[in-house]
Amino acid sequence: MHNSNLIIFFAELVGTFGLLVAATGSIVYDASLGMTLGPIFVAAIHFVGLTIVVYAFGKYSMAHFNPAVTIGFFISGHTQAKTLPVYFVAQAIGAFLGTFFVKFVIGDFANLGLNFPNYSYPVSLFYGVEIIATIMLMGVILTVVHIKGLNKFAGLAIGAIIALDVYFLGPISGASMNPIRSLSPAIVTGIPEDLWLYWSAPFIGSAIAGLIYHKKFSHFKNQE
């Protein structure tokens, strides 16, 4: 593996590990305390955790930590096809390591932070909400990448949009926005029933955002 790919691989592995620990660990820890901390705590830990890993690893791998984001970057022209396996494998390893860390260090509660939609809503609603949540996430990511002056705010912006999506949209769709974040707890707990949602809607959302960027702004990137 080329040195640059090794750097991307380890940055994505450790960053995705951190994302899983923050995202699912906050849910598990709250559950271990009888849900006394609540949704604000969970959203806040998402914000803090994502902000940290984006600032720590963004300069090495562009801080994908999410195969849907990787596809969005590929469609928008920021990631080459030959590096896709590097991202995907690193994200998978990091996600499963994160889930096992949560299980054996934080605790085996709340199905290890498993994502699930609210079936009291129509499927069309929570499916659409998951797509919209991912569009907003990918839109923010592409904005801070495209507008160079915003790079220093990347961690704050990405952490904030994820926290807001989790807080406001999580009760409807589960607000995963990340197929690998949903996959690892589903596999480890043996509850894969909702993966049909989280392995389709986030890719659709990120692809839409990537296509819009490619259509509207790719000529700016080509001039760089």
N, C-alpha and C positions, 0 to 999 in steps of 0.2 A: 504494500500500500504506500502510495506517495506520501511524503511528509505532510503536505498541506491537507491531504485527506485524513491522515492520522490526527491532526489537530482538530479538524472538523468532527471526526468520530468521537474523540474523547470529550470535546466541548459539548456535543449533543448528548452524549451518554450521561455525563454528570449533570448537565442542565435539565435534562428530562427527569432524571432521578430527583433533583431538587423540586421540580414542578410537581411530581407525584406526591412527594412528601408533604409539600405545602397544601396542595389541593385536597388530597384524600386524608392526609394526616389531621388537618384541621377539623374535618367532619368526624373522624374517628375519635379524636381527643374530646370534642364536644359531646359525643355520644357516651364516652366513658364517664363524663360528669353529669349524665342525665339530661343533656341538652340545655344546660343552664347558661351557656355562653351565647348560643343562638346564632342566627344568620349573619348578624353584623360581624361577629368574631370570625366566622368562616370566610366571609368576603374580605375582611381585613387581612387575614393570613394569606389568602390568594394574592392580594395586592403586594404585601411585603415579600412573599416568596418569589413571585414572578418578577418584581422589580429587581431583586437581588440577582437572580440568575441571568436576566437580560443584560444587566450592567457587567456581570462577571464574565459572560461568555459571548456576548454579542459581537465583539470585535474578531472573534475566532471563527464563528459559524453562522453569523447573522441571527443567532438565537431562535431557531425554528422550534425545537422541542415538541413538534407536532407534525405528523405526516400530512395533514390537511394544509398547514402553512407551507410545508415544503412543496406541495403541488401548486399552491397559489404563487409561490415564488418562481416555480418552473414556468408556469403559464405566463406570468408577467415578464419573464426574461431575466430574472435575477439569479437563477440556479440552473446549472447545466445538467443535462440528462445523465451524464456519466457519474455524477455525484449523488444521484438519488438513492442508490443502494446504500451508500455510506450513511446518509441521513436516516434512512428507514431502519437499518439494522441497529444503529446506535440508539435511536429513540426506543426501539423495542426492548433492548437490553436495559436501558436506563429505567424504563417504565416498570418492568417486572422487578428489578432490584428495588425500586422505590416502594412497590406494593409489599414486597417481603419485609422491607425495613419497617414499614408502618405496622404490619401484622405482628412482628416479633419484638418491636421496640415500643411502639405507641399503644398497640392493643388490637384485639380482634373484635371490633365493634362496628355497627352500622354497615355491615357487609363490606368492610374495608373502603368505605367512601364511594361505593358503587353509584354510578349515574342511573337515574330512572326518570322517565317522563310521568307527568300527572295524567293518568288515564281517565280522570273525570272530564278532561277536555277532549274535543275531537282530535283524532290523529292528524287531520290536516292542519289544525292550529299548532300543536306542539311540534310537528315536523317543520312547519313554516317558521316558527319561533327559533328553532335550532339553526335553520339556514340563516335567518336574519342575524342571530347572535354571531355566527361565524363570519358573515359578511362584514359586520361592524369590527370584529377583531382584525380580520385581514385588511380591512380598509385603513384602520389606524396604523397597522404595521407598515403597509406600503406608503402611507403618508409620511411617517417619520423617516423612512428610508429615502423617499424621493426628495423631501425638503431638507437639505443638508443642515440648515440651521436648527432643525428640530432634533438632530441626532442625540444631543445631550439630554433630551427629555424622553428618549425612547423607552427606558425602563419604567419611568413613571406613567407614561401614556399607555403602554401595553398592560402594565399591572392594573391600572385604573379601569380600562375597558373590560378586562376579564373580571375584576371584582364587581363592577356594575352589572355586567351580564349575569354573573352568578347570583347576585343579590336580587335583582329584579326579574330575571327570566328563568332562573333555576327552578322556582316552584312550578313552572309550566312545562319546560322541556328537559330539565336537568342541567342545561347550560354546560354541556361538555365542551363543545367546539373543538374537540381533540380526540380522534379515534383511538389513539394509543393510551390516552389517559383513561378511557372507558374500558378498553380491552383487558388490561392487566388485572384490575380487581374483579372483572367479570369471569376471567379464566380461573384465577386463584380461588374465588369463592364458589365457582361452579354455577354461576347464575348468568348465562349469556343471552337471556331472552330479549333484551333491549338493544343488543348490538346492531340489529338491522337499522335502527335509527342513527346510532352514533358512528356507524361505518358507511353512511350514505350522506346524511344531511350536511355534516361539516365539510366534506369534499365538494359538495354542490356549492355551498356558500363561499368557500375559498376560491373555487374555480370561477365563480361569477365575479368576485372582486379582482382576481387576476386578469380575467378577460377585459374587464372595464379599464384596468390600468394599461394593459397592453394596447388596447384600441386608442386610448386617449393620450397616453404619455410615453409610449415606447420610443418615440422619435427623440425625446429629450435624453433618454438613456443612451441611445445610439450615438448622440453627439458628445457623450462624455469621453 
